[in-house]
Amino acid sequence: MHIGKDGRAFPEELRERWRARSVGSVWRRPSDWYHPAVDALAGAVLHDGDPATPAWDLGRARGESGVGIGEAVDDLVCLYRSTGRTDPPMDAVRALNEGWADAQAELVLTGGCVDAETGLPTQQYLGVRLAEAYLEAERQDADPASLHGLAVVDVAAGHVTGFLRAARSAAAGAALRSAFGTGHPMATLGGGVFVVLTRTDDDLDARIAALRADVADRNRDVDVRLATRQPVRVWHEPLPGTHAAALHRLTQLARPEPWTGIPRPALPPTLGDPRADDLPG
């Protein structure tokens, strides 16, 4: 290990162990792993310094380069395990998430994380907001499901393309923003499926009734109305126990565009049959 004039060890050795562990397990593109921010974080960890600031810087760098939040957190875990520890401290995880979210927020403002048809954020951005929800539960020493849930919204009555899909998506996006407002993170999952992060004290019945009425009102065109589920199908799920499980659930619910096959089968029952759990509207 190299020692500088100040008596402090350079982080190169730790950095290379970290890189090898990450690239060998969780990192998808080895060529884009290195960023100058990794040296600062490796140095902080090596010398038992405060990791918050360099972790925030690295999270922002990862977000700016298009790395997903799950991959970024897994990479952070690899750093700490390279030192013989089991997991990173919550302060480092929180700072990494906040830096990543900051980068994504700028992308949202410039359209980088916004779906063009719906005007809503994408699945990856919702993943960051979910991370914040889990950190909030951690701070309160609470079960995440006691604070938040997921409202799943399906407006599609069948597979459509071109103008009809764009018109249906735009109407659904506007209705979701109107019904839930900016205080509720939400995202499009493709093909007319959306997810909203709800709070346990929400009046969901009232919000969903407003959503269904608004979607119906906005879809006055006959063809668009025929391509839109009437009434809008909605069900609610408790937030899973971990952030990783929540990201996996979003992946399960996602309906990529374009979907090939007409009509699309109903989503399989998960966490209770959604058809039986439709909230009244």
C-alpha angles and dihedrals in degrees: 000000000000118000122204128217090266090059093249121129118242112241097229095105093049090043092055093047088049093049093048093050094046097044090045094054121012111007115098103196114034093192094066099043098096121081126156088247090070091066093055092048093045089051092050092050093044092053097037091247128151106288096193100093098043090042089053090049092050092047090053091048091050091049093049092051093052099254113152120244093242092054091046093052092046088052090052090052088054090056094055094042088053086065093051096260122126103225139355119262117262091247090062094045092048093049092048091051093047092050091049091047091050091055091047092049089059090049089052090053090052095042097255095124099029124100107235096218100047101027087226128123120266129251093263093057091050087054089062093049089050089054088056090052091053091048089051090053090048092053091050092043086233137140106261090226090060090063106031146019140182122251110201115204125193117185098167122111093178145333114302134168140198120006096001093054092046092048093047092047094049092050093048093047093051092047093050092051090049095048099043105022131206093301091073116069110222140168143191115244095189134260095053096308120127136175127208125194104227134191123233092238093056120119091233096174091059094044094049093046088053091047094052093047092048094049090051092048094049094049099069094139107097096224093048091047091053089053092051123082111246111234101019110251113238135170134170129225131187114248109267119249097257139032090240090055090050092052089049090051091053089052090051091051096045118112107195122219125272100029114197115220134060121258107012115230118245117271112268115256110268128172087000126338107293090209090061094040099054108141112237117260 
